[in-house]
Each structure stands twice: as structure tokens, then as C-alpha cells.
Amino acid sequence: MHYASDNSGPAHPKVMEALLAANAGYALPYGNDPATERARAHIREVFEAPDAAVEFVATGSAANALILATLCKPWEAIFCSEVAHVEADECGAPEFFTGGAKLALVPAPDARMSPAALRDRIDGTAQGNVHNVQRGPVSLTSVTERGTVYDLDHLRALAGTAREFGLPVHLDGARLANALATLGCSPAEMTWKAGIDAVSFGGTKNGLLGVEAAIFFDPAHAWEFELRRKRGGHLFSKTRYLAAQMDAYLANGLWLRMGHDANAAAARLAQGLYESGTATLLHEPQANMVFASFPRAAHHRLRQAGAQFYSMGSLDGPDEEPVGARLVCDWSASTADTERFLDILEG
């Protein structure tokens, strides 16, 4: 019963097979090998972006921070949701890698910014005054940190708002496969066709050991990103092992199947929670994350039975008092584990 994070799940066997194959013989380092170029070409094909610059790093935080640093000057603001991963979960990495850019937080009750709220925040950042931070990129997340997903119209509207002010748009796609499984659209429709300039294309949360792709649809950004990646200590020598994971991920739609399986597992869990009469859903579950509230006693029962998940509140207090929980499913989540979790929940 592993629902703490999709980071905790196993790598897919096909990914492990690809790593073993990549381990044969010698290959040039630092991305100058055939496997890395093949993975780059594969991403360009999947995103229908033949001219895109594609580079690999090992973590989502590195991808986000280095992309934003490439799009943002140190005296600019990065406009993002008040609960965005770049704000809440990256230990100041965007500020560090940009040389001090400010995160300008936009209210987002379900973690999705509205175009109106974004416009108000940008418009309220006065320009032409040396004492004020200047306007910089907009950073969006899908799937959000509350498990919600921006639909295509919403993405286009937000990107359009950024365009009104001449600002570039970054998409944190750590769970891009899950968002695409929800929307049923193409990667191109969700990114550059919607007005996105750069994407952190995630794999680690969806069955890879550790690799993320930084994609710039304008290749003019490529050289600066490469310099920032090297200077920041995120250029792998044996890049073929990152590329092999990504190539296996994309082969025959494996990444989309894993995203679909994770979403389906979360839907089963959410339905069971809803029908239990014990739990209340806190946000509309749209991908592979479920936020629910249930009695503190149930938190204790589940933990004693070995369930792993995040409790969003103190576990000290009256047994009957509801306490929030974050439950995340990965591609390998089983129906049997979900049924056991729900049985224990209901006592």
C-alpha cells in the first residue's frame, strides 16, 4: 500500500532492459553519443517539434530551475501558483540558479491559476522603476500540486495572458504523461501549440530511474541552457544512461500507458474513498493524485498496517477528527492494495 509518492515506485522492466543494453561497450561522453542523439530525435518526433532543443538532466528540480534561469534575468519575477513545485518543493533552487529572481505568487485555490488572477499579478508588477522587480516568465504546472489538470483552453488562455505582456511560458511537466492521459490530447497540443515555450518533460515519477528532458521549442536558448547546466553541475558524463531510459520510455507509447495506469489506479482509489462514507475528497482527482480527509483513527489503522501516505495534519488528537491525506499512485499500483487500503480505512 504505497501511496506516499510516485517517486517511490519501481522502474519499468523495459527501462532496466534498455539500461543493460546501453551498458555494452564504449560511447563518447557528455551527450555526444548515438543513444543521446536518438533520444533527442525521439522527443522531437513525439512533440512534433523538429527544431526543438532537447537536453537531459537527472532531476525535475534541475530541469525547472535551469530552464527558468535560461528564460529569466536575475532582476525579474517568475509568475507561478502559490503552491507550485518551484515555490513549495525546490528549496529555493529557481532563485539560486537564476541568480536571485523573485517568485511572484498568484492565488490559485485548486492550484490552477486563472487568467484574470495572473493578469492582475503581472499588471501589479510596476515597470520602468529601478526599485521594482521586472516582469519575467510565467511558470505553469500540470499535473498541479493538488492533483488538478489545466485543460487546453485554460492553458491557451494563460499563455495568451503571458503573451500580452511579452513574457515566455514554462511548463513543469513532471507528470506530463498523467496530464495527457487525462486530456486525451497530443504532447504538441498541450505544449507549443498552446503557447508554451519550454517544458520540463518528466520521467522519474512515471517509471524511470531518474531522467528529465529540458525542451526549448526555440532552439536559440540551447547554448545558454547547456552552459548553465554545466556550470550548475548537472551535465552528466555518461549521458547515454539518461538517454537510454528516455528512449525506452517513449518507445511504443510506454510512457502514456504508464501514465494511464497510474491515473486509473488513482480513480479506483478515489471512487472507493467517495463510496466509503468515511472519507471526503478535498479536490477533484483528475490524474494520479488524490487528496482526501478521513478520521485520525483511520490514519493510525492504515499506518499500523503498513500503508505509506502523507498525512496533512497532526496525528495527535481526537480519533474521530478528520485529517487530510495525500495519496499518489504510480504505474505499478495494484487493485489488491487499493482494496486492502479501503477495507482498513473503513475499520
Kinemage of the C-alpha trace (Angstrom):
@kinemage 1
@onewidth
@group {chain A} dominant
@subgroup {mainchain}
@vectorlist {calphas} color= white
{ca met a 1} P 0.000 0.000 0.000
{ca his a 2} L 2.450 2.592 -1.287
{ca tyr a 3} L 0.737 5.935 -1.810
{ca ala a 4} L 3.336 8.359 -0.458
{ca ser a 5} L 4.696 9.361 -3.868
{ca asp a 6} L 5.025 8.207 -7.450
{ca asn a 7} L 8.760 8.739 -6.856
{ca ser a 8} L 8.726 5.646 -4.654
{ca gly a 9} L 7.586 3.228 -7.364
{ca pro a 10} L 9.837 0.853 -9.317
{ca ala a 11} L 11.345 1.471 -12.710
{ca his a 12} L 9.632 -0.339 -15.560
{ca pro a 13} L 11.356 -3.598 -16.652
{ca lys a 14} L 11.716 -2.304 -20.219
{ca val a 15} L 13.671 0.654 -18.849
{ca met a 16} L 16.000 -1.675 -16.971
{ca glu a 17} L 16.488 -3.725 -20.133
{ca ala a 18} L 17.388 -0.571 -22.034
{ca leu a 19} L 19.988 0.354 -19.419
{ca leu a 20} L 21.612 -3.049 -19.692
{ca ala a 21} L 21.752 -2.687 -23.470
{ca ala a 22} L 23.270 0.797 -23.140
{ca asn a 23} L 25.971 -0.614 -20.877
{ca ala a 24} L 27.617 -2.563 -23.691
{ca gly a 25} L 30.943 -1.202 -24.923
{ca tyr a 26} L 32.122 2.387 -25.080
{ca ala a 27} L 30.444 5.649 -26.025
{ca leu a 28} L 31.562 9.278 -26.135
{ca pro a 29} L 30.622 11.270 -23.013
{ca tyr a 30} L 28.667 14.478 -22.377
{ca gly a 31} L 25.841 13.805 -24.799
{ca asn a 32} L 27.996 13.149 -27.853
{ca asp a 33} L 26.887 9.537 -28.204
{ca pro a 34} L 24.384 7.965 -30.629
{ca ala a 35} L 21.954 6.969 -27.838
{ca thr a 36} L 21.576 10.581 -26.675
{ca glu a 37} L 21.011 11.872 -30.188
{ca arg a 38} L 18.480 9.090 -30.795
{ca ala a 39} L 16.555 10.046 -27.633
{ca arg a 40} L 16.604 13.724 -28.636
{ca ala a 41} L 15.209 12.837 -32.051
{ca his a 42} L 12.552 10.656 -30.448
{ca ile a 43} L 11.357 13.551 -28.257
{ca arg a 44} L 11.273 15.924 -31.227
{ca glu a 45} L 9.143 13.409 -33.085
{ca val a 46} L 6.734 12.871 -30.162
{ca phe a 47} L 6.313 16.633 -29.661
{ca glu a 48} L 6.098 17.352 -33.421
{ca ala a 49} L 8.908 19.857 -32.952
{ca pro a 50} L 11.780 19.021 -35.325
{ca asp a 51} L 13.814 22.112 -34.400
{ca ala a 52} L 13.418 21.890 -30.599
{ca ala a 53} L 16.491 21.924 -28.373
{ca val a 54} L 16.423 18.856 -26.097
{ca glu a 55} L 18.828 18.242 -23.222
{ca phe a 56} L 18.788 15.815 -20.298
{ca val a 57} L 19.231 16.188 -16.546
{ca ala a 58} L 18.605 13.748 -13.719
{ca thr a 59} L 16.065 15.621 -11.590
{ca gly a 60} L 12.913 17.658 -12.047
{ca ser a 61} L 14.186 20.457 -9.830
{ca ala a 62} L 17.282 20.809 -12.023
{ca ala a 63} L 15.156 20.887 -15.170
{ca asn a 64} L 12.789 23.518 -13.763
{ca ala a 65} L 15.479 25.725 -12.255
{ca leu a 66} L 17.814 25.642 -15.257
{ca ile a 67} L 15.022 26.309 -17.741
{ca leu a 68} L 13.754 29.232 -15.685
{ca ala a 69} L 17.293 30.576 -15.324
{ca thr a 70} L 17.616 30.480 -19.105
{ca leu a 71} L 14.334 32.365 -19.554
{ca cys a 72} L 14.762 34.823 -16.686
{ca lys a 73} L 17.139 37.606 -15.707
{ca pro a 74} L 18.179 37.963 -12.035
{ca trp a 75} L 16.137 41.153 -11.569
{ca glu a 76} L 12.942 39.650 -12.958
{ca ala a 77} L 9.940 37.918 -11.377
{ca ile a 78} L 8.752 34.397 -12.156
{ca phe a 79} L 4.947 34.274 -12.003
{ca cys a 80} L 3.654 30.981 -10.605
{ca ser a 81} L 0.913 29.433 -8.498
{ca glu a 82} L 1.209 29.927 -4.752
{ca val a 83} L 1.529 26.127 -4.375
{ca ala a 84} L 3.704 25.449 -7.441
{ca his a 85} L 6.513 22.925 -7.051
{ca val a 86} L 9.063 25.653 -7.859
{ca glu a 87} L 7.715 27.610 -4.878
{ca ala a 88} L 6.996 24.924 -2.297
{ca asp a 89} L 9.307 21.997 -3.016
{ca glu a 90} L 12.608 23.073 -4.529
{ca cys a 91} L 14.450 24.658 -1.614
{ca gly a 92} L 14.941 27.953 -3.452
{ca ala a 93} L 16.583 26.300 -6.487
{ca pro a 94} L 14.910 28.639 -9.014
{ca glu a 95} L 16.071 31.678 -7.052
{ca phe a 96} L 19.565 30.202 -6.750
{ca phe a 97} L 20.042 29.214 -10.396
{ca thr a 98} L 18.538 32.455 -11.722
{ca gly a 99} L 20.906 34.492 -9.556
{ca gly a 100} L 18.151 35.857 -7.341
{ca ala a 101} L 14.976 36.192 -9.420
{ca lys a 102} L 11.848 36.651 -7.313
{ca leu a 103} L 8.919 34.231 -7.350
{ca ala a 104} L 5.715 36.258 -7.750
{ca leu a 105} L 2.930 34.066 -6.362
{ca val a 106} L -0.525 34.008 -7.917
{ca pro a 107} L -3.555 32.910 -5.853
{ca ala a 108} L -4.810 29.516 -7.030
{ca pro a 109} L -7.438 27.846 -4.808
{ca asp a 110} L -7.162 24.430 -6.519
{ca ala a 111} L -3.549 25.053 -7.621
{ca arg a 112} L -4.688 26.247 -11.056
{ca met a 113} L -4.155 29.938 -11.769
{ca ser a 114} L -6.931 31.795 -13.533
{ca pro a 115} L -6.036 34.098 -16.444
{ca ala a 116} L -7.602 37.004 -14.526
{ca ala a 117} L -5.522 36.345 -11.397
{ca leu a 118} L -2.372 36.002 -13.482
{ca arg a 119} L -3.101 39.238 -15.341
{ca asp a 120} L -3.701 41.088 -12.057
{ca arg a 121} L -0.386 39.833 -10.637
{ca ile a 122} L 1.583 40.743 -13.754
{ca asp a 123} L -0.158 44.081 -14.116
{ca gly a 124} L 0.556 44.840 -10.455
{ca thr a 125} L 4.290 44.429 -11.009
{ca ala a 126} L 5.182 48.017 -11.863
{ca gln a 127} L 7.720 48.502 -14.642
{ca gly a 128} L 10.205 51.212 -15.522
{ca asn a 129} L 11.203 51.834 -11.919
{ca val a 130} L 14.668 50.735 -10.877
{ca his a 131} L 13.389 49.977 -7.371
{ca asn a 132} L 10.961 47.284 -8.588
{ca val a 133} L 11.496 43.747 -9.802
{ca gln a 134} L 10.808 43.469 -13.535
{ca arg a 135} L 8.407 41.075 -15.230
{ca gly a 136} L 9.754 37.660 -16.195
{ca pro a 137} L 8.476 34.241 -17.259
{ca val a 138} L 5.242 32.525 -16.292
{ca ser a 139} L 5.608 29.008 -14.856
{ca leu a 140} L 2.681 26.575 -15.031
{ca thr a 141} L 2.335 23.043 -13.681
{ca ser a 142} L 0.288 20.143 -14.972
{ca val a 143} L -0.499 17.920 -13.075
{ca thr a 144} L -0.662 20.551 -10.286
{ca glu a 145} L 0.368 20.003 -6.689
{ca arg a 146} L -3.306 19.397 -5.827
{ca gly a 147} L -3.852 16.756 -8.477
{ca thr a 148} L -5.756 19.040 -10.845
{ca val a 149} L -5.079 19.437 -14.562
{ca tyr a 150} L -5.226 22.507 -16.796
{ca asp a 151} L -7.385 21.780 -19.832
{ca leu a 152} L -6.242 23.056 -23.231
{ca asp a 153} L -8.447 26.144 -23.229
{ca his a 154} L -7.121 27.089 -19.789
{ca leu a 155} L -3.514 26.601 -20.899
{ca arg a 156} L -4.077 28.682 -24.032
{ca ala a 157} L -5.710 31.450 -22.016
{ca leu a 158} L -2.828 31.602 -19.528
{ca ala a 159} L -0.218 31.547 -22.289
{ca gly a 160} L -2.200 34.245 -24.092
{ca thr a 161} L -2.130 36.403 -20.969
{ca ala a 162} L 1.644 35.993 -20.763
{ca arg a 163} L 1.924 36.925 -24.442
{ca glu a 164} L 0.012 40.155 -23.826
{ca phe a 165} L 2.944 41.243 -21.677
{ca gly a 166} L 5.641 39.703 -23.892
{ca leu a 167} L 6.546 37.028 -21.316
{ca pro a 168} L 7.756 33.464 -22.026
{ca val a 169} L 5.936 30.449 -20.562
{ca his a 170} L 7.466 27.414 -18.850
{ca leu a 171} L 5.519 24.219 -18.170
{ca asp a 172} L 6.560 21.953 -15.304
{ca gly a 173} L 5.662 18.594 -16.803
{ca ala a 174} L 6.943 16.273 -14.081
{ca arg a 175} L 3.665 14.352 -14.555
{ca leu a 176} L 3.086 15.250 -18.203
{ca ala a 177} L 2.114 11.671 -19.097
{ca asn a 178} L -0.614 11.741 -16.446
{ca ala a 179} L -1.941 15.086 -17.699
{ca leu a 180} L -2.004 13.832 -21.290
{ca ala a 181} L -3.810 10.655 -20.228
{ca thr a 182} L -6.449 12.862 -18.600
{ca leu a 183} L -6.881 15.244 -21.529
{ca gly a 184} L -6.505 12.762 -24.369
{ca cys a 185} L -4.582 15.271 -26.471
{ca ser a 186} L -1.170 15.200 -28.132
{ca pro a 187} L 2.054 16.451 -26.497
{ca ala a 188} L 2.227 19.201 -29.137
{ca glu a 189} L -1.320 20.364 -28.390
{ca met a 190} L -0.524 20.620 -24.702
{ca thr a 191} L 2.752 22.481 -25.177
{ca trp a 192} L 3.926 24.621 -28.087
{ca lys a 193} L 0.560 24.669 -29.843
{ca ala a 194} L -0.929 26.057 -26.618
{ca gly a 195} L 1.744 28.758 -26.367
{ca ile a 196} L 4.309 27.022 -24.123
{ca asp a 197} L 7.943 27.995 -24.799
{ca ala a 198} L 9.804 25.431 -22.696
{ca val a 199} L 8.912 22.179 -20.915
{ca ser a 200} L 10.393 20.139 -18.108
{ca phe a 201} L 9.407 16.744 -19.519
{ca gly a 202} L 9.377 14.306 -16.617
{ca gly a 203} L 10.057 10.588 -16.466
{ca thr a 204} L 11.257 9.918 -12.920
{ca lys a 205} L 7.740 9.909 -11.426
{ca asn a 206} L 6.478 7.618 -14.184
{ca gly a 207} L 8.663 4.535 -14.251
{ca leu a 208} L 12.199 5.805 -14.915
{ca leu a 209} L 15.177 5.663 -12.572
{ca gly a 210} L 15.991 9.329 -12.959
{ca val a 211} L 15.879 11.481 -16.076
{ca glu a 212} L 14.044 14.612 -17.188
{ca ala a 213} L 14.218 16.372 -20.529
{ca ala a 214} L 14.504 20.135 -20.858
{ca ile a 215} L 12.775 21.082 -24.105
{ca phe a 216} L 13.029 24.528 -25.698
{ca phe a 217} L 10.811 24.970 -28.741
{ca asp a 218} L 13.011 27.906 -29.748
{ca pro a 219} L 16.492 26.375 -30.216
{ca ala a 220} L 18.082 29.800 -29.716
{ca his a 221} L 18.019 29.022 -25.974
{ca ala a 222} L 20.056 25.823 -26.337
{ca trp a 223} L 23.567 27.165 -25.831
{ca glu a 224} L 22.749 29.210 -22.740
{ca phe a 225} L 20.984 26.204 -21.191
{ca glu a 226} L 23.986 23.989 -21.893
{ca leu a 227} L 26.324 26.483 -20.235
{ca arg a 228} L 24.061 26.826 -17.195
{ca arg a 229} L 23.718 23.067 -16.887
{ca lys a 230} L 27.491 22.564 -16.934
{ca arg a 231} L 28.166 25.467 -14.562
{ca gly a 232} L 25.487 24.188 -12.199
{ca gly a 233} L 26.985 20.698 -12.012
{ca his a 234} L 24.146 18.940 -13.846
{ca leu a 235} L 25.923 17.791 -17.012
{ca phe a 236} L 26.259 14.006 -16.808
{ca ser a 237} L 29.370 12.478 -18.277
{ca lys a 238} L 27.742 9.147 -19.172
{ca thr a 239} L 24.680 10.711 -20.726
{ca arg a 240} L 23.857 7.512 -22.601
{ca tyr a 241} L 22.341 6.096 -19.393
{ca leu a 242} L 19.923 9.019 -19.152
{ca ala a 243} L 19.125 8.793 -22.857
{ca ala a 244} L 18.547 5.031 -22.749
{ca gln a 245} L 15.852 5.496 -20.121
{ca met a 246} L 14.109 8.187 -22.124
{ca asp a 247} L 14.272 6.236 -25.369
{ca ala a 248} L 12.697 3.169 -23.727
{ca tyr a 249} L 10.117 5.422 -22.093
{ca leu a 250} L 8.903 6.758 -25.427
{ca ala a 251} L 9.117 3.502 -27.388
{ca asn a 252} L 5.696 2.211 -28.471
{ca gly a 253} L 3.895 4.645 -26.179
{ca leu a 254} L 5.108 3.049 -22.940
{ca trp a 255} L 5.130 6.427 -21.149
{ca leu a 256} L 1.492 7.086 -21.988
{ca arg a 257} L 0.413 3.591 -20.908
{ca met a 258} L 2.146 4.052 -17.568
{ca gly a 259} L 0.513 7.453 -17.125
{ca his a 260} L -2.874 5.937 -17.923
{ca asp a 261} L -2.313 3.050 -15.478
{ca ala a 262} L -1.350 5.441 -12.664
{ca asn a 263} L -4.412 7.594 -13.337
{ca ala a 264} L -6.687 4.546 -13.424
{ca ala a 265} L -5.318 3.355 -10.076
{ca ala a 266} L -5.973 6.778 -8.552
{ca ala a 267} L -9.515 6.807 -9.983
{ca arg a 268} L -10.244 3.435 -8.364
{ca leu a 269} L -8.902 4.716 -5.068
{ca ala a 270} L -10.857 7.978 -5.284
{ca gln a 271} L -14.078 6.146 -6.102
{ca gly a 272} L -13.591 3.824 -3.144
{ca leu a 273} L -12.918 6.742 -0.825
{ca tyr a 274} L -16.016 8.547 -2.089
{ca glu a 275} L -18.210 5.467 -1.619
{ca ser a 276} L -16.784 4.587 1.792
{ca gly a 277} L -18.803 7.131 3.717
{ca thr a 278} L -15.668 7.549 5.826
{ca ala a 279} L -13.659 9.916 3.636
{ca thr a 280} L -14.235 13.258 1.930
{ca leu a 281} L -12.421 14.226 -1.270
{ca leu a 282} L -10.718 17.617 -0.882
{ca his a 283} L -10.012 18.307 -4.562
{ca glu a 284} L -11.370 16.889 -7.784
{ca pro a 285} L -8.996 13.999 -8.593
{ca gln a 286} L -8.023 14.415 -12.242
{ca ala a 287} L -4.827 12.414 -12.607
{ca asn a 288} L -2.793 10.182 -10.281
{ca met a 289} L -3.066 12.191 -7.042
{ca val a 290} L -5.930 12.028 -4.543
{ca phe a 291} L -6.467 14.422 -1.639
{ca ala a 292} L -8.936 13.226 0.962
{ca ser a 293} L -9.873 13.720 4.587
{ca phe a 294} L -10.771 10.904 6.975
{ca pro a 295} L -10.773 10.309 10.744
{ca arg a 296} L -7.494 10.357 12.619
{ca ala a 297} L -8.198 6.825 13.873
{ca ala a 298} L -8.201 5.598 10.272
{ca his a 299} L -4.809 7.255 9.693
{ca his a 300} L -3.446 5.276 12.639
{ca arg a 301} L -5.016 1.984 11.488
{ca leu a 302} L -3.630 2.366 7.989
{ca arg a 303} L -0.146 3.236 9.179
{ca gln a 304} L -0.079 0.326 11.607
{ca ala a 305} L -0.986 -1.937 8.695
{ca gly a 306} L 1.982 -0.622 6.696
{ca ala a 307} L 0.261 1.888 4.405
{ca gln a 308} L 2.521 4.708 3.241
{ca phe a 309} L 0.996 8.122 2.546
{ca tyr a 310} L 1.266 11.711 3.702
{ca ser a 311} L -0.980 12.940 6.485
{ca met a 312} L -1.727 16.645 6.140
{ca gly a 313} L -2.129 17.485 9.782
{ca ser a 314} L -1.245 16.328 13.272
{ca leu a 315} L -1.863 12.700 14.189
{ca asp a 316} L -2.252 13.721 17.829
{ca gly a 317} L -5.806 14.488 18.857
{ca pro a 318} L -9.323 13.041 18.940
{ca asp a 319} L -9.730 9.825 16.937
{ca glu a 320} L -12.874 10.982 15.189
{ca glu a 321} L -11.450 14.312 13.982
{ca pro a 322} L -10.861 14.383 10.186
{ca val a 323} L -7.267 14.790 8.991
{ca gly a 324} L -6.228 15.371 5.386
{ca ala a 325} L -4.166 12.907 3.370
{ca arg a 326} L -2.280 12.980 0.070
{ca leu a 327} L -2.360 9.684 -1.838
{ca val a 328} L -0.356 9.252 -5.041
{ca cys a 329} L -0.466 6.260 -7.395
{ca asp a 330} L 2.313 5.207 -9.727
{ca trp a 331} L 2.151 2.956 -12.797
{ca ser a 332} L 2.601 -0.220 -10.729
{ca ala a 333} L -0.178 0.396 -8.169
{ca ser a 334} L -2.316 -2.718 -7.723
{ca thr a 335} L -6.057 -3.175 -7.333
{ca ala a 336} L -5.415 -5.566 -4.437
{ca asp a 337} L -3.540 -2.887 -2.492
{ca thr a 338} L -6.338 -0.380 -3.114
{ca glu a 339} L -8.987 -2.800 -1.873
{ca arg a 340} L -6.951 -3.585 1.228
{ca phe a 341} L -6.412 0.133 1.911
{ca leu a 342} L -10.137 0.806 1.680
{ca asp a 343} L -11.018 -2.165 3.908
{ca ile a 344} L -8.670 -0.912 6.628
{ca leu a 345} L -9.943 2.646 6.218
{ca glu a 346} L -13.485 1.544 6.998
{ca gly a 347} L -12.300 -0.472 10.004
